[in-house]
Each structure stands twice: as structure tokens, then as C-alpha cells.
Amino acid sequence: MRAIIPVAGIGSRLKPHTHTTPKVLLNVGGKPILGHIIDKVVDAGVTKFTFVLGHLGEMVRDYVDTTYPNITADYVEQVTAQGLGHAIYTAIPTFDDDELFIILGDTIFDANLKELFRQKHTSLGVKKVDDPRRFGVAILRDGFIEKLIEKPREPVSNLALVGLYYITNKNLFTECLEKLVNEDIRTKGELQLTDALQLLIDAGEKVTAYPIEGWYDCGKPETLLATNSFLLSRGGSYTSTDSAIIIPPVYIPDSAKISNSVIGPYATIGENVEIKDSILRNSIIGDDAKIHCSLLTDSLIGRNSEIIGSFKQLNSGDSTEIKFY
């Protein structure tokens, strides 16, 4: 089996951080978003990966090659952003197994992948949602998916596609992707993966829905922080110190220097961070940042930033310096 992970998105809703860091490499719960995804897939026995690169793609390549030397990683580039269907289409030259597992690079999930991979049919991860208009949705009939609709205006189904796609028929799926691109089949101006999957269903492929209960979005500052809180609640990490009060769950690496401060709950601290005379909770602090005399909550602080001042809510990018007097 081969895992296909599209990571070409710009991450507009997470600017200014994504000006200098790919969205999938933002730290959440102690490691990059992409690291959580790869670890989960590798644990399920998958060792072959294709990464569809775009914005700051070399940073993604460097991270994967350095952190995961034991997997087989292939890279393709999506030169123009034409939709998720187009991104997967660019990965066709790497399709070397009958089974494929497509997973979006900005969504952390909690699912039994080994059980998913035992399904006899192509299976799409779904979750019941209150507002299906934001998602692609699946309509079922007799236990199989009959129709897929991308961001429906009317609530025709509350089963949202959550970004996990297990494909058992690579050849037919490839034909559907090629038809999607060659005939320029677009929805809302883009070549959608849901349309390619609908072509697959129309061609006679049996497709089931696989329920996913744990699904955590990392696409916006507030959802990134919520996902960070969830991951820390499942297992934070820190070393006790006499010079600070730590309120778990938190993630604090040994390289961080913390003095006369209160950290937590739900704080993720990057490598080589220096925190003095501060109170910090429900926040993510990038590598090599300095936080002095500050009271921070619900904040994302980029790498190499220096924050000196009083209580604020911030969303600062990398290499910034902010001072409050």
C-alpha cells in the first residue's frame, strides 16, 4: 500500500505563520502536524509515501527525509493549485500498488487504520457534523455510497468526508482522475477529489463509508489550539523544575529555559525557548522564541520571536519582535 499526502496548500487562514513555514510543519502537541500523521500511518504498517508539494515544499522534503529515513518517500510538485483532485492526479506516476491511502496533510485523526485497511471495498472516512455545507458529504444507499456532493447548499446529508480515502482499485481510480483532468470537470472552479470519486462510483466501484470519531482540524488558529489541547490531554511531556510552576498537560522540551513563570495548562513550547517572569496557557510557542514579562493565552508565537510586555492575545509570524510598554 502507498500513502498519498497532499501538502501543497498555502494555509491562508494561518498567516502570518505560513508565510515562512508550511502549514503541515506547524508545531502542535510537541511535533509538526505532518509528524503526527506520518507516525499514525507508519504504525499501521505503511512504509511507502508520496508527498504532493507546493508552497515551501523543500522544507517539507527536508523534514521528511531527516525525520523518517526508514520510509520510502517520493515527491511530486503541484505547480498550479487547481484543487485536491488535481493534486492527487499529479501523484499518479508514483501509484505502484493496487491499494492507496489518501490523507490530507492538515488534519490529525484518531482512527483504527489497520481495521480500515481490512475493508473489502474502497472506503471513505466520514463523520457526522452539524453543518455539512462546509464539507464534501456522502449519501448512502443500502450500505454503500451512492453520491458525493462538494459543500452542498442544502443539508442533503450530515456525513462529512474528513480527508481519509482508502482506495482498493488503483487502476480504475487512475482512469477517473485522468478523466477528471482531461475533461476539465470542475466544481466551484476546482478539480475536486469528490468528483473523481463520484466517477469511480458511477463506473461501478463499491464504496463504503468508514466512521471516524476522532478528527481534528488544524486549518485555523482556533482549531489548531483546540487540536493542541486534545493532543496534550492524550500525553504531554515535561521535566519538573524548581524555578517554574507547571500545570499539565503541557509539552516542554528539555532545551527550553523557564524561570519564575507559570506554564499551562495546554501549552506547547518549542526547542530552545526562553520564558521568564511570565504566565502562559493554551498557547503554542515556536522554536527559539523569547517570552519575558508577559501574560499570554490563546496565542500562537512564531519561531525566533521576542515578546516583552503584558497580557495580550497574539498571532505573530516568524522572526518578529513585539514589545509592549
C-alpha positions as CSV (number, residue, x, y, z in Angstrom):
1,M,0.0,0.0,0.0
2,R,1.1,3.6,-0.7
3,A,0.0,6.6,1.3
4,I,-0.6,9.8,-0.7
5,I,-0.4,13.0,1.3
6,P,-1.1,16.4,-0.4
7,V,0.8,19.1,1.4
8,A,0.8,21.8,-1.3
9,G,-1.7,24.2,0.4
10,I,-0.6,27.7,1.3
11,G,-2.5,27.8,4.6
12,S,-4.0,31.3,4.1
13,R,-6.1,31.1,7.3
14,L,-2.9,30.6,9.4
15,K,-1.0,33.6,8.1
16,P,1.4,35.1,9.1
17,H,2.9,31.8,10.2
18,T,2.5,30.2,6.9
19,H,4.5,32.9,5.1
20,T,7.7,31.2,6.3
21,T,6.5,27.7,7.5
22,P,4.4,25.2,5.6
23,K,1.1,24.7,7.4
24,V,1.8,21.0,7.8
25,L,5.1,21.8,9.7
26,L,3.4,24.0,12.4
27,N,4.0,22.5,15.8
28,V,1.0,21.1,17.6
29,G,1.3,18.9,20.7
30,G,5.1,18.7,20.5
31,K,5.7,17.9,16.9
32,P,4.7,19.1,13.4
33,I,1.2,18.3,12.2
34,L,2.7,16.2,9.4
35,G,4.7,14.2,12.0
36,H,1.5,13.1,13.8
37,I,0.0,11.9,10.5
38,I,3.1,10.0,9.3
39,D,3.5,8.3,12.7
40,K,-0.1,7.1,12.7
41,V,0.2,5.8,9.1
42,V,3.6,4.1,9.8
43,D,2.1,2.4,12.9
44,A,-0.5,0.9,10.6
45,G,2.2,-0.8,8.6
46,V,2.5,1.6,5.6
47,T,6.1,2.4,4.6
48,K,5.7,4.0,1.1
49,F,4.6,7.6,0.8
50,T,4.0,10.2,-1.9
51,F,4.0,13.8,-0.9
52,V,2.4,16.4,-3.2
53,L,4.5,19.5,-2.7
54,G,3.8,23.2,-3.4
55,H,4.3,26.2,-1.2
56,L,7.7,25.9,0.7
57,G,7.9,22.3,-0.5
58,E,11.6,21.9,0.1
59,M,11.0,22.5,3.8
60,V,8.6,19.5,3.8
61,R,11.0,17.4,1.9
62,D,13.9,18.2,4.3
63,Y,11.7,17.4,7.3
64,V,10.5,14.0,6.0
65,D,14.0,12.9,4.8
66,T,15.6,13.9,8.1
67,T,12.9,12.6,10.5
68,Y,11.8,9.5,8.6
69,P,14.8,7.9,6.9
70,N,13.3,4.4,7.1
71,I,10.3,5.2,4.9
72,T,10.2,5.2,1.1
73,A,9.3,8.8,0.2
74,D,8.5,10.1,-3.3
75,Y,7.8,13.7,-4.1
76,V,5.8,15.4,-6.8
77,E,5.0,19.0,-7.3
78,Q,1.7,20.6,-7.9
79,V,2.8,23.6,-10.0
80,T,-0.6,25.2,-10.1
81,A,-3.2,25.0,-7.4
82,Q,-6.2,23.6,-9.2
83,G,-7.9,21.6,-6.4
84,L,-7.4,18.4,-4.4
85,G,-8.3,16.2,-7.4
86,H,-5.6,17.8,-9.4
87,A,-3.1,17.3,-6.5
88,I,-3.8,13.6,-6.4
89,Y,-3.6,13.4,-10.2
90,T,-0.1,14.7,-10.1
91,A,0.9,11.8,-7.9
92,I,-0.3,9.1,-10.5
93,P,3.3,8.3,-11.6
94,T,4.0,7.0,-8.1
95,F,1.0,4.7,-8.0
96,D,2.7,1.3,-7.8
97,D,0.3,-0.7,-5.6
98,D,-3.3,-1.7,-6.0
99,E,-4.2,-0.1,-2.7
100,L,-3.8,3.6,-2.0
101,F,-4.5,5.6,1.2
102,I,-5.0,9.3,0.7
103,I,-4.9,11.5,3.7
104,L,-5.0,15.3,3.9
105,G,-1.8,16.8,5.3
106,D,-3.6,19.3,7.7
107,T,-5.9,17.0,9.6
108,I,-5.0,14.9,12.6
109,F,-7.2,11.9,13.2
110,D,-7.8,9.2,15.7
111,A,-8.9,6.1,13.9
112,N,-8.0,2.4,13.7
113,L,-6.2,2.3,10.3
114,K,-5.5,-1.4,10.5
115,E,-9.2,-2.0,10.7
116,L,-9.9,0.4,7.8
117,F,-7.3,-1.4,5.7
118,R,-9.1,-4.7,6.2
119,Q,-12.2,-3.3,4.4
120,K,-13.0,-5.3,1.2
121,H,-14.1,-2.2,-0.7
122,T,-12.9,1.3,-1.3
123,S,-13.9,3.2,1.9
124,L,-14.1,6.9,2.7
125,G,-13.7,8.3,6.2
126,V,-16.8,10.1,7.3
127,K,-18.1,11.9,10.4
128,K,-21.5,13.3,11.4
129,V,-21.4,17.1,11.5
130,D,-23.9,19.8,12.4
131,D,-23.2,22.0,9.4
132,P,-22.4,19.9,6.3
133,R,-22.3,23.0,4.0
134,R,-18.5,23.3,4.8
135,F,-17.6,19.8,3.6
136,G,-18.0,17.2,0.9
137,V,-20.7,14.9,2.0
138,A,-21.7,11.3,1.3
139,I,-25.2,10.0,0.6
140,L,-25.7,6.3,1.4
141,R,-28.0,3.7,-0.1
142,D,-28.1,0.1,1.0
143,G,-24.9,0.4,2.9
144,F,-22.8,1.9,0.1
145,I,-22.1,5.5,-1.0
146,E,-24.4,6.5,-3.9
147,K,-23.5,10.1,-4.3
148,L,-20.8,12.6,-3.2
149,I,-21.6,16.3,-3.1
150,E,-19.0,19.0,-2.5
151,K,-20.1,21.7,0.0
152,P,-23.9,21.3,-0.6
153,R,-26.0,24.4,-0.2
154,E,-28.8,22.3,1.2
155,P,-28.2,19.8,4.0
156,V,-28.7,16.6,2.0
157,S,-26.5,14.6,4.3
158,N,-24.7,15.1,7.6
159,L,-21.9,12.6,6.8
160,A,-18.9,14.8,6.0
161,L,-15.8,13.5,4.3
162,V,-13.0,14.0,6.7
163,G,-9.9,13.6,4.5
164,L,-9.2,9.8,4.7
165,Y,-9.7,7.8,1.5
166,Y,-8.8,4.1,1.2
167,I,-8.7,3.1,-2.5
168,T,-8.7,-0.6,-3.4
169,N,-8.9,-0.3,-7.2
170,K,-5.9,1.8,-8.3
171,N,-6.4,1.3,-12.0
172,L,-10.0,2.4,-12.1
173,F,-9.3,5.3,-9.8
174,T,-6.4,6.4,-12.0
175,E,-8.7,6.4,-15.0
176,C,-11.2,8.5,-13.1
177,L,-8.5,11.1,-12.2
178,E,-7.4,11.2,-15.8
179,K,-11.0,11.8,-16.9
180,L,-11.5,14.5,-14.3
181,V,-8.4,16.4,-15.7
182,N,-8.8,15.6,-19.4
183,E,-12.4,16.6,-19.5
184,D,-11.8,19.5,-17.1
185,I,-14.6,18.5,-14.7
186,R,-14.8,21.3,-12.1
187,T,-16.9,22.1,-9.1
188,K,-16.7,25.6,-7.7
189,G,-13.8,26.3,-10.1
190,E,-11.6,23.4,-9.0
191,L,-10.8,19.9,-9.9
192,Q,-12.3,18.2,-6.9
193,L,-11.3,14.8,-5.5
194,T,-15.0,14.2,-4.7
195,D,-15.8,14.4,-8.4
196,A,-13.1,11.8,-9.2
197,L,-14.6,9.6,-6.5
198,Q,-18.1,10.1,-7.9
199,L,-16.7,9.0,-11.3
200,L,-15.4,5.9,-9.5
201,I,-18.8,5.1,-8.1
202,D,-20.5,5.8,-11.4
203,A,-18.1,3.3,-13.0
204,G,-19.4,0.6,-10.7
205,E,-16.9,0.6,-7.8
206,K,-18.5,-0.3,-4.5
207,V,-17.6,2.4,-2.0
208,T,-18.4,2.2,1.7
209,A,-18.3,4.9,4.5
210,Y,-16.0,4.3,7.4
211,P,-16.9,6.2,10.6
212,I,-14.2,8.4,12.1
213,E,-14.9,9.7,15.5
214,G,-11.6,11.5,16.2
215,W,-11.0,14.2,13.6
216,Y,-9.1,17.4,14.5
217,D,-8.7,20.3,12.1
218,C,-5.5,22.3,12.1
219,G,-6.6,24.9,9.5
220,K,-7.3,28.0,11.6
221,P,-5.6,29.4,14.8
222,E,-8.6,28.5,17.0
223,T,-8.8,24.9,15.7
224,L,-5.0,24.5,15.8
225,L,-5.1,25.4,19.5
226,A,-8.1,23.1,20.1
227,T,-6.2,20.3,18.5
228,N,-3.1,21.1,20.5
229,S,-5.2,20.8,23.7
230,F,-6.6,17.4,22.6
231,L,-3.1,16.0,21.8
232,L,-1.7,17.3,25.1
233,S,-4.5,15.7,27.0
234,R,-3.6,12.4,25.4
235,G,0.0,12.7,26.6
236,G,2.1,15.8,27.3
237,S,5.8,15.8,28.4
238,Y,7.9,18.0,30.6
239,T,10.6,17.9,33.3
240,S,9.8,19.3,36.7
241,T,11.8,22.4,37.7
242,D,12.0,24.4,40.9
243,S,12.0,27.7,39.0
244,A,8.6,27.4,37.4
245,I,5.1,26.1,38.1
246,I,3.9,23.7,35.5
247,I,0.2,22.9,35.2
248,P,-0.3,19.8,33.0
249,P,-1.0,18.9,30.3
250,V,1.9,20.6,28.5
251,Y,4.7,19.8,26.2
252,I,8.1,21.4,27.2
253,P,11.3,20.1,25.7
254,D,14.5,19.8,27.8
255,S,16.1,22.6,25.8
256,A,13.6,25.2,27.0
257,K,14.7,27.6,29.7
258,I,11.9,28.6,32.0
259,S,12.2,30.7,35.2
260,N,9.8,32.4,37.6
261,S,6.9,31.5,35.4
262,V,3.6,29.6,35.3
263,I,3.2,27.4,32.3
264,G,-0.1,25.5,31.4
265,P,-2.4,24.0,31.0
266,Y,-2.4,23.2,27.3
267,A,0.8,24.9,26.4
268,T,3.3,23.6,23.7
269,I,6.8,25.0,24.0
270,G,9.3,24.8,21.1
271,E,13.0,24.0,21.3
272,N,15.4,26.5,22.9
273,V,12.6,28.7,24.0
274,E,13.3,31.1,26.9
275,I,10.5,32.1,29.2
276,K,11.0,34.5,32.2
277,D,8.6,36.2,34.6
278,S,5.5,35.1,32.6
279,I,2.3,33.3,32.7
280,L,1.3,31.2,29.6
281,R,-1.6,28.9,28.9
282,N,-3.4,27.4,25.9
283,S,-0.7,28.6,23.5
284,I,1.9,27.3,21.1
285,I,5.4,28.9,21.2
286,G,7.7,28.4,18.3
287,D,11.4,27.3,18.4
288,D,14.0,29.9,19.7
289,A,11.3,32.4,20.9
290,K,11.8,34.6,24.0
291,I,8.9,35.5,26.3
292,H,9.6,38.0,29.0
293,C,7.2,39.7,31.5
294,S,4.2,38.6,29.6
295,L,0.8,37.1,30.3
296,L,-0.3,35.1,27.2
297,T,-3.3,32.9,26.5
298,D,-4.9,31.6,23.3
299,S,-1.8,32.7,21.4
300,L,0.4,31.4,18.5
301,I,4.0,32.7,18.7
302,G,6.3,32.1,15.7
303,R,9.9,31.0,15.7
304,N,12.6,33.5,16.7
305,S,10.1,35.9,18.1
306,E,10.6,38.1,21.2
307,I,7.6,39.0,23.2
308,I,8.1,41.5,26.1
309,G,5.2,43.2,27.8
310,S,1.8,42.4,29.4
311,F,-1.3,40.3,28.8
312,K,-2.3,40.2,25.1
313,Q,-3.7,37.8,22.6
314,L,-1.3,37.5,19.7
315,N,-0.9,35.8,16.3
316,S,2.6,36.8,15.3
317,G,4.6,35.3,12.5
318,D,8.2,34.1,12.5
319,S,11.2,36.4,13.2
320,T,9.1,39.2,14.8
321,E,9.9,41.3,17.7
322,I,6.9,42.8,19.7
323,K,7.3,45.0,22.8
324,F,4.5,46.4,25.0
325,Y,5.2,49.3,27.3
